[in-house]
Amino acid sequence: MKTETVRIYVSDIRDFMGLDGIGLVTDARRKRIDRFIKTEDKARCLAAGLLLRLICGVTDESHLTYGNHGRPRLKNGNGYFNISHSGNYAILATADDEVGVDIEVIAPYDEAVINRCFTPEECEWMRREENDEAFFRLWTAKESIMKATGLGFSLPPESFSVLPIDASEHRIVGKSWFLDWMIYDGHVICRAVEGVSIETEMITVSSSGLIDGKKHF
């Protein structure tokens, strides 16, 4: 198994409510931004595109290729990335192996989601924990696994367990995945990586850095 550092780049979407920098992202992303109705959704999509441009060098759709379930990859094969956004933040994770990441605002959870999307063991764990943060630790772990595998929701969340909530090996769809959780300003972040990761490095990226295309970190 490989040992590596996973880096998670974080950008505050509130700096992009005016859509500053929209001309810097790809045509495809601009069209995606235009489809959103809410300003905050547009800002999240824009910040994610600017992260992809700065960190991965994606200035044109020709730099990407897509899997059977729509997951984007770098066409040049220089590492792996995954994007997520929720609440006030957009994030991008990079790694040397397959990686998935998810961020969610900690908020009251829906009991129906537990019954529909969690395994019996996870439902029992939630009954013991019974708090919003615990719910989103499970949910972000499931999302990060579904994204890391490239299967998305074609891998039903109730079909696999992310317990225990620790850094031990999780065998899912025939591969070894390792999870790591972070709490960031009222949000839960989880990343899943194939191979052993000894460190998750969180890097804050300023709006000015995203606009001028310079890595001020």
N, C-alpha and C positions, 0 to 999 in steps of 0.2 A: 504494500500500500504506500502511496505517496504521502509525504508530509509537506504542508504548505501553509502560507498565510492567505486567508481570504480577506479582501478589502471591500468595505462597504462605504460608498461615497454618498453623502447626505446633502440635499439642497432644500432650503426653505422656499416653498412655492409662493409664499405671500409676497415675495419680491417680484413675482411675475404676473400679478393680477392685471397689469396694463399690457401684457403680452410683449414686453420688451425682448428683443432678440428673436422674434418669430421668423425673421428672414434668414436666420442662421441654420435652421433645421431643414431636413429634407422635405421635398415636395409632398411625399406621402404622409409625413407627420403633420405638415401644415393642414392637409385635407382632413386628417384625423382630428386635429384641434378644432377645426371649423365645425365638425359634426356635433361637438359638445354644446349644450345649451348654457350650463352654469359656468360662470367665470372661473370658479375655483377648479373645476374639472379641466378647463382649457389650460389653466396655469400648471396643473400637475402634469399634463401631457407635454406641455412645452418644456418644463424643467427636466423631465425625463429625457426628452430629445436632446437638450443641451448637454446633459451629463453624458449621453451616448457619444455626442460629438467630441467633447473634451477628453473623456477618459479612453474611449475606444477608437477615436478618429473617424467616426461615421459621419461623413458629410454628404453622402449620396446613397440612395437605396442599393446601388450596385455593390456596395461594400458588405451587404448582408445576403444571407441565404436563409431559407425557411424549411423547417422539417414538416413531416406529414401532418402534424397537429398545429402547425402555425408558429412554432417556436423559432425566433430568429437566432442566427449564429453569425459570427464573423467569417466572411468568405475567405480571408487570408489564413484562418486557422490559428491565429495568435491568441490562444487562451479562450476562456468562456466568460459570458456575462449573463446577468439577469436583472430585470428592472421591476420595481414595484412603487406604488404611490398610494398614500392615504392621508387624510387629515391635512396637516400643514407641511408634509414632506414628500419628496420624491427621492428614491434611493436606487443606486446601481451597485451590484456586487460583481466582483471579478475574481477568477480563480484559474488554476492550471488544469482543473478537472471540471466535470459537469457540476453546475451550481444552480441553486434556486434560492430566491429570497422573497420574503413577504413582510410588509409593514401594515399594521392596523391600529387605528385609534382605540384606546381602551374605553369602552362604552358598555352600557347595559346589554347583555346578550339575550338572544332569543332561545327559549327552552326547546322550541320546535327544531331548531338547527341541531341541537345536541342529539335529539332522538332520531333525526334523519341522517346525520352525517358522521356520527361517532360510533365506534365499536362498543360492545357491551362493557368491556374493561374501561374504556375511556369514559363512558357514561357513569360508571361506578366511581371513577376517580373524580369526576366533576361533582358528584353528589357529596363527596368528602370535602373537596376544596370549596366549592360553591362561592366563587367570586369571579368578577369580570376579567381580571388579569389571567386567571387560570384558563378560562375559556379561550382567550386570544393566544395563549401559549400553545394550546392544542391546535387552534385554527391556523395560525401562522405556520406551524410545523407541517400541517397537512398541505397547505398551499405551496410551501417551499419544496416539498417532496414532489408534488404533482408537476411543478414547474421544472425542477431539476431533471426529472425523468423525461421531460419533453412530451408527456402524455396528457397533461392538463386534466380536464374533468372526464376524459375517457378512462382515467384511473379513478374510480369512484372513491370519495374520501372515506366512506364507511368500510371499504374493502381492505384497509390496512391500519395498523396501530402505530402511533408515534410515542407510545409509552415504552420505557420510562422517560420522563422529561429530564434528560441529562445528556452528557456527551458520549455515552456508550454507543456501540455499533447498532444500527437499526437495519435489519435485513428486509428489504422491500423490493418487489419485482426482480428478485434474483441478484440484487446488488447491495453493497454495503454503503449506507449513508450515515453521515455524522451531522448532528444538529447543534446549533448554538443560538441562544436567545439573548436579547438585549432589551432593556427598557430605555426609551429615549423620549424625554419630554412628553409623557403621557401616551406614548405609542409602544406597542410591542413589535420587535423585529425578530424574525427567525431566519436563519440561513441553513440550507442543507447542501452538503458537498460530498461527492463521491471520493473517498479516500480520507485519511486522518488529517484533520486540520488542527494545528497546535495553537493557532491564534486567529482571532477575528479583529481586524484593525478598522476602526471607524474614523472616517475622514470627512470633515465638514468642508463643503465647497461653497464659496461665496457667490453671490449673483454676479459680481463684477468679474470673477474668474470665469464663470460660464459665458459671459458676454464677450470678454476680450480673448477668450480661448487660451488663457495662460494658467498653468497649474500653480496657484499660490499656496502650495502645501508641500 
